């Protein structure tokens, strides 16, 4: 990973405290004309000055490498494995790795032996669905005395996916995906054995609603037929009657999870995207990726 051209060095809060102590010692030494206090003052100043190059050299030869971040659902955490590699011939100590653009906590490494690497996992919130750029890593150290901080930046072009937050009704829609050599969708339920009724799932077709029960003042119920108990599940964006796009995507994401959990083949239809029925991990992530990138033509977000 490419690092910035120069390491930045700037004082810490401890440096302000040190300045106060040195100023107090100088005042005491000058007012009392005490050689011992002058000697102590110059000694502390020398130690501070010598610590600066030691802090700068503590990140010399240190670089990082990232692995692919696993997709996460909006509202959860993204886990990003990172290796901090010490390519120098000396042990490096007190190293901090942070990813400020993503939030979350940084990781502290006490020491890394020469020619070795330390593996850490950064975790940060997945706030919005879509493809996002990881951003710029910051590697810092205040070792050995903590009076100055050295900073190295590493720019990453890597991206990660955030899936829509699953929400809505977990009950799968009863209509099936259209398969070759299967009967038209309009014939479902006509001639099949009646298998009972279930609660109406918002967004599904109203064709099989038990309107007689509605006329008697009962809640919306959907007729279910034996032929619909098994088979492929058809998930169609345009068939949902929710107003918001995000609400539709959240419902579809939940249905994808439920269909995968039930091991029922499922298809997914979005505007300009049509995924055939299947089941399995690869199919699951393909559908989730399509939901995640829906209407995201502008590319990865920063």
N, C-alpha and C positions, 0 to 999 in steps of 0.2 A: 504494500500500500504506500502511496506517495505521501511523504511528509512535507511540511512547510520548509521553506528555504532556511529560515533561522529559528533558533529556539529563543523564546521570549523570557526575560528575567525581570521580575518586579518584586517589591517588598511585600511582606506579610504584616499582619497585625502585631506579631512579635517584634518586628523591626521598630515599630513606633514605641513599644515598651522599652526596647534597648536604647533608643535615642533619649528617652526620658531619664533613664538611669545614667547614661553617659553625661548628659547635661548636668544632672545633680552632682555627679562626681567631679566634673570640671569646676562647678561653682564651689564645692567644698574644698577642692585642692587649691584653687586660686585665692579663696578667702583665708584659708589657714596656712597657705604656702607649705603644703605637706608633700614631700617627695614620694612618700609611700602611696598616697592617693593618686598622684600623677602616674606612678608606675603601674598601679592597678588599672587606671584609665587607659593608658596606652596598650596595656596587655589585652584588655577586652576589645579594644578597637582592632588590634592586630588579628585576634581570633575571628572577629566578624569578617574582616577583609579576606582572610584565608578561606573561610567557609564558602564564599561566593563561587570560586571556581570549582570547589568540590561538589556543590549543588548542581552546577551546570554540567559537569562531567558525569553526574549520576544518571543522566538520560542518554549519554553518548552510546551509540550502537544499539539502542533499544528501539524496536519497531513492533508493529502489530499486524495480525492477519485475522480476517473474519471468515466465519462459515456462513452458510445460508440460514437465515432466520425462518423458522417454521411459521406458516400462516396462523393468524389468531383471529378470533371473532371480536368485533367492536365491543368495547367495554371490558375486555380481558387484557392480559399482559402479553407482550411480544418478548420472546426469549432469544437473545442473540449471543451465540458462543464466540468468544474472542480469545486469541492467543497473543500474549505479550512475550516477545522473543528478545532475549539478550544475546546479541551477536558479538559482544565485546569479550575481552579476556579477564574482566574483573566482575565481581559480584555487584549487582545493583540492588539498592534497598529503598524501601519507602516510596513505592510508585502508586499513583492514583490514576485510574482510567474512568473518564466520564463521557457521556454523550449529551451535551447540554441542549441540543435542538429537540430531543425527544423526551426530555424529562426523566424522571426515575432517579434511583440512587446510583452513585458510582461504585467502583470496586477498588479496594486497597490490597496491594500485594506487598508483603513484608520484605521479601528478598527473592531474587532470581539469580541462580548460580551462573557462572560464565558458560556460554554456549548452550544454555537451557532455555526453557519456555515455561510460562505459567498460563494456565487455562482458566478463564473466568467467564461468567455468563451475565451479561447486562440485561436487565428487565425494565421495560418502560410501557406505559399504557397505550393500548390500541384505541385511538379516539374516533377515527372515521374510516369507513370502508374505502377500499381502493388500493392502488399501488403507491407506495411511499418510498422516497429516498431516505437512506439511513442518515446521511448528513456528515458532519465533521466530528471526529473523535478528538478528545483532548487528553494528553498524557502529561501528568504533572508530578513534581516531587519537591519537597522542602527539606530533604535529607542533606546534611546531618543535623543542623542546628535550628532550622525552621525560621530563619530571619528573612530569607528570600525564597521565592518560588520560581522554578523553571517550568516552562510550558512548551510542549511540542504539539502541533496540530497535524492530523492525518485526515485528508479528504477521501471519502468513499463514494463510489458511484453505485454501490449495491442497493438493491431495493427489497422491499418485503410487502406481503399482501395482508390486508385486513378484510376478513369476510364480513358480510352484513350481520348485525346482531339478530340471532334467531328469536322471533317472538310471534305470537298469534295463537291460533288454534292448532294443537298438536295432531288432531285427527286428520288422517290423509283424505284427500278428495276421492270420491267413489268412482269417478269416471276413469277409464283406462286409456293408455296410449294406443293410437292406431297403428296396428302392425300389418305387414303384408299378408294377404289372404284372410284377414280377420273381417268380421262383420262391420258394417258402417256403425258409427257411434250412435246414430239415431235408433238403432235396433236394440240397444242395451235395455234390458228389462222387459222387452216385448216377447213373451213366450218363455222366459227364464223363470225358475222357481223363486217365489217371493221368500226372502230370508229375514224379513222384519224391517223395523225402522230404527233410525238413530237420529241424534240431534243434527240439525242443519249446520254445516260448516260455512261461515261467511266467506263469500267469494266463489263458491261452486255453483254449478248450473241449477236453476230452479225447476228444471223439467221434471225431476222425480220427487218434488215436494209433495207431501201428503196434504193436499188442499182440503180434503174432507175433514181432517183433524183440525186444520186451521179454522174452518167454518164452525167447528164446535167449540172454538175458543181455546184450543190447545196450542202450545208453542210450536214453532216451525220444526217439522221432522222430515227426514228424507227417507224415501223407500229404498231398501237395499235388496238386491237380487243375488242369487247364488253365484251367478257367473261373474259378479263383481267382487266376490269375496277374495279372489286370488287374481294374479296377473299383474301386468305392468300398471304403474301409476303415471298419469300424464299431468305434468305441472306446467301450466300455461300462464304467463304473465298477463296476457290480454283478457283472460277469463276472470281475473280477480276484480272485484268491484270497489276496492279501496281507492281513495283519492290520491294519496301520496305515493310517490315512487318508492321511497325508503320503506314505507309500510308494506308494500307489495313484496319488495326484495326480502324483508325480514320474514314474512310469512313463507315465501318460497324456500328460504334457507332452513327454516324449521321443518318444512315438509321433506326436504332433501335428507336432513338428519334422521327423521322418523322413518322414511322409506329405506334408508341404508341400514338402520337399526333392525328393521323388520326383514331385511334381505329380500325386499321386493324390487324387481327392476323398475326403474323410473326414468322418464324422459323429461327434458326441460326445454321449453320454448320461450324465447325472448325475442323482441324485435331485432331482426337481422341475425339471430342465433337460434339454431335448432339442434339439440343434442339427442341422439337416439337412445332408446331404453337400454339400460345396462345396470350393473351393480358392481360394487367393489371400490377399493380405495382410490384407484386412478380416476374412475368415473365420478366419484364423490368430489374429489378436488377439482376436476374439470368443470363440474357444475358450479361449485362454489367460486371458482375463479371467474366464470362468466358472470355470476351475480355480483362479484366484487368489482369487476371492471365495467359494469353496465353504465353507459353514458359517461365514460371517462376518457374521451378521445384526446384530451389535452396532455396525456402522459402522466408519469409518476409525479406525485405531489411532493413538495419539499417538506 
